[in-house]
């Protein structure tokens, strides 16, 4: 039996020129998560992460928080199969087909999230121009599913996986068997530096908990629960 922790990266730089970098708060969220693992004596014997900057910075923060005289994270295996989908390309392809759906510059984050949700639904229905996309929905699902199968076959007791909301939501689809529309809804619910825990063996997966932030759910850290 393998115990798998699927961790979403800490808060990234939403609204900045380079989203693929943790904010100061995002870096702190990752350190707090690592400290939580240390306090719970949760030790990992394998680590996987995507090759995005925010994945590496989150892993580094967890490593800082978890490091002690008796334990440190093993070297991470880096695999682009754990990367987020290119949400900018999906939104651009959607607006190319539906230009009236565009939002004004300076719109609120909620308006951008509504646009992204509609764009993802169109992407999952395969009605966007493939030439404008990095990958189809089916290709995204395939790479994430393949990565999950690889992790399932590991001879490891406890595995840390640092990825992004969309990839984690898609992995949970493989575990729970829900539909594409639910992938999108789950993606938009996943909090920064949260973990979803599942158990795996040769027969399949069992989800133990979803979107947990016990390291942030304390009175002086409630401000640190974020989604972007």
C-alpha positions as CSV (number, residue, x, y, z in Angstrom):
1,X,0.0,0.0,0.0
2,X,1.4,3.4,-1.0
3,X,0.2,6.6,0.8
4,X,0.2,9.5,-1.8
5,X,0.0,13.2,-1.0
6,X,-1.1,15.3,-3.9
7,X,0.0,18.9,-3.1
8,X,-1.0,21.9,-5.1
9,X,1.6,24.7,-5.3
10,X,1.5,27.7,-3.0
11,X,-0.1,30.9,-4.0
12,X,1.4,32.1,-7.3
13,X,1.7,35.6,-8.7
14,X,-1.8,36.1,-10.0
15,X,-2.1,39.3,-12.1
16,X,1.6,39.6,-12.5
17,X,3.6,39.4,-15.8
18,X,5.0,36.0,-14.6
19,X,2.4,33.9,-12.9
20,X,4.8,31.0,-12.6
21,X,6.4,32.1,-9.4
22,X,5.3,31.9,-5.8
23,X,4.2,35.1,-4.0
24,X,5.7,35.8,-0.6
25,X,2.6,34.3,0.9
26,X,2.8,31.2,-1.3
27,X,6.4,30.5,-0.2
28,X,5.3,30.8,3.5
29,X,2.3,28.4,2.8
30,X,4.8,25.8,1.6
31,X,7.0,26.2,4.6
32,X,4.1,25.9,7.0
33,X,3.0,22.7,5.2
34,X,6.5,21.2,5.6
35,X,6.5,22.1,9.3
36,X,3.0,20.4,9.6
37,X,4.5,17.2,8.0
38,X,7.4,17.4,10.4
39,X,5.2,17.8,13.5
40,X,3.1,14.8,12.3
41,X,6.3,12.8,11.7
42,X,5.1,12.3,8.1
43,X,8.2,11.1,6.2
44,X,8.4,10.6,2.5
45,X,10.5,8.1,0.7
46,X,9.8,9.4,-2.9
47,X,9.0,12.9,-4.2
48,X,7.7,13.9,-7.7
49,X,7.0,17.3,-9.1
50,X,6.3,19.1,-12.4
51,X,9.0,21.2,-14.0
52,X,7.3,24.6,-13.4
53,X,9.0,27.2,-11.2
54,X,6.0,27.3,-8.8
55,X,6.3,23.5,-8.3
56,X,10.1,23.7,-7.5
57,X,9.6,26.6,-5.1
58,X,6.8,24.8,-3.3
59,X,8.9,21.7,-3.0
60,X,11.7,23.8,-1.7
61,X,9.4,25.4,0.9
62,X,8.1,22.1,2.1
63,X,11.7,20.9,2.3
64,X,12.7,23.9,4.5
65,X,9.7,23.3,6.8
66,X,10.2,19.5,7.1
67,X,13.9,19.3,7.5
68,X,15.2,18.1,10.8
69,X,18.2,16.3,12.2
70,X,16.4,13.0,11.5
71,X,14.7,13.5,8.2
72,X,14.8,15.5,4.9
73,X,13.0,15.0,1.6
74,X,14.6,12.7,-0.9
75,X,15.7,14.1,-4.2
76,X,12.7,14.9,-6.4
77,X,11.9,13.3,-9.7
78,X,10.9,16.0,-12.1
79,X,8.3,15.2,-14.8
80,X,6.4,17.6,-17.1
81,X,3.4,15.2,-17.0
82,X,2.6,16.9,-13.6
83,X,2.6,20.3,-15.1
84,X,-0.6,22.5,-15.3
85,X,-2.3,22.8,-18.6
86,X,-1.7,26.1,-20.5
87,X,-4.7,28.0,-19.2
88,X,-3.7,31.1,-21.2
89,X,-3.7,29.2,-24.4
90,X,-7.1,27.6,-23.6
91,X,-8.6,31.1,-22.8
92,X,-7.2,32.5,-26.0
93,X,-8.6,29.7,-28.1
94,X,-12.0,30.2,-26.4
95,X,-12.0,33.9,-27.0
96,X,-10.9,33.4,-30.6
97,X,-14.1,31.4,-31.1
98,X,-16.3,33.4,-28.7
99,X,-14.9,37.0,-28.8
100,X,-18.0,38.5,-27.1
101,X,-17.0,36.6,-23.9
102,X,-13.9,38.7,-23.3
103,X,-13.5,40.5,-20.0
104,X,-12.2,44.1,-19.6
105,X,-8.7,44.9,-18.5
106,X,-8.7,45.3,-14.7
107,X,-11.6,42.9,-14.2
108,X,-12.0,41.2,-10.9
109,X,-10.5,37.8,-10.3
110,X,-14.0,36.3,-10.2
111,X,-14.6,37.4,-13.7
112,X,-11.4,35.8,-14.9
113,X,-12.4,32.6,-13.2
114,X,-15.8,32.6,-14.8
115,X,-14.1,33.0,-18.2
116,X,-11.6,30.2,-17.4
117,X,-14.4,27.9,-16.4
118,X,-16.3,28.5,-19.7
119,X,-13.1,28.1,-21.6
120,X,-12.3,24.8,-19.9
121,X,-15.8,23.4,-20.6
122,X,-15.4,24.3,-24.3
123,X,-11.9,22.7,-24.2
124,X,-13.2,19.5,-22.6
125,X,-16.0,19.3,-25.3
126,X,-13.3,19.5,-28.0
127,X,-14.8,22.6,-29.7
128,X,-11.7,24.8,-29.6
129,X,-9.2,25.1,-32.5
130,X,-6.4,22.6,-31.9
131,X,-3.8,24.7,-33.6
132,X,-4.2,27.3,-30.8
133,X,-3.7,24.8,-28.0
134,X,-0.6,23.1,-26.5
135,X,-2.7,19.9,-26.1
136,X,-6.2,18.6,-26.3
137,X,-8.2,17.8,-23.2
138,X,-7.7,14.1,-24.1
139,X,-4.0,14.5,-24.2
140,X,-4.0,16.3,-20.9
141,X,-6.0,13.5,-19.3
142,X,-3.7,10.9,-20.9
143,X,-0.4,12.4,-19.6
144,X,-1.8,12.9,-16.1
145,X,-3.3,9.4,-16.0
146,X,0.0,7.9,-17.1
147,X,1.8,9.7,-14.3
148,X,-0.7,8.4,-11.7
149,X,-0.2,4.8,-13.0
150,X,3.6,5.3,-12.7
151,X,3.2,6.4,-9.1
152,X,0.8,3.5,-8.3
153,X,3.5,1.0,-9.4
154,X,6.2,2.4,-7.1
155,X,7.6,0.3,-4.3
156,X,7.3,3.2,-1.8
157,X,5.5,3.7,1.5
158,X,4.7,7.4,1.2
159,X,5.0,9.6,-1.8
160,X,4.8,13.4,-2.1
161,X,3.6,14.8,-5.4
162,X,3.8,18.6,-6.0
163,X,1.7,19.7,-9.0
164,X,-1.1,22.1,-9.9
165,X,-4.8,22.3,-9.4
166,X,-5.9,21.2,-12.9
167,X,-3.5,18.2,-12.9
168,X,-4.6,17.2,-9.4
169,X,-8.3,17.5,-10.3
170,X,-7.6,15.3,-13.3
171,X,-5.8,12.7,-11.2
172,X,-8.8,12.7,-8.9
173,X,-11.0,11.9,-11.9
174,X,-9.0,8.7,-12.4
175,X,-9.4,7.9,-8.8
176,X,-13.1,8.7,-8.3
177,X,-14.4,8.3,-11.8
178,X,-16.3,11.6,-12.1
179,X,-17.1,13.4,-15.4
180,X,-15.2,16.2,-17.2
181,X,-17.4,19.0,-15.8
182,X,-16.6,17.9,-12.3
183,X,-12.9,18.0,-13.1
184,X,-13.3,21.7,-13.9
185,X,-15.3,22.4,-10.7
186,X,-12.8,20.5,-8.6
187,X,-9.9,22.4,-10.2
188,X,-11.4,25.8,-9.2
189,X,-11.9,24.6,-5.6
190,X,-8.4,23.4,-4.8
191,X,-6.6,25.7,-2.4
192,X,-3.0,26.7,-2.5
193,X,-0.6,24.4,-0.7
194,X,-3.4,22.0,0.1
195,X,-3.0,18.3,-0.1
196,X,-5.3,15.5,-1.1
197,X,-4.4,12.1,0.2
198,X,-5.0,8.7,-1.3
199,X,-3.9,5.1,-0.9
200,X,-2.9,3.0,-3.8
201,X,-2.1,-0.7,-4.5
202,X,-2.2,-3.0,-7.5
203,X,-6.0,-3.1,-7.3
204,X,-6.6,0.7,-7.5
205,X,-6.9,3.8,-5.4
206,X,-8.9,5.0,-2.4
207,X,-9.2,8.7,-1.6
208,X,-8.8,9.5,2.1
209,X,-9.2,13.3,2.1
210,X,-9.4,16.2,-0.3
211,X,-8.1,19.7,-0.4
212,X,-6.8,19.7,3.2
213,X,-5.1,22.8,4.8
214,X,-4.7,21.9,8.5
215,X,-1.5,24.0,8.5
216,X,-3.5,27.1,7.6
217,X,-6.8,26.3,9.4
218,X,-5.8,28.1,12.6
219,X,-7.0,31.5,13.8
220,X,-3.8,33.5,12.9
221,X,-3.4,31.9,9.5
222,X,-7.0,32.0,8.1
223,X,-5.9,35.0,5.9
224,X,-3.4,32.6,4.2
225,X,-6.1,30.3,2.7
226,X,-6.0,31.2,-1.0
227,X,-7.0,29.8,-4.4
228,X,-4.9,31.5,-7.0
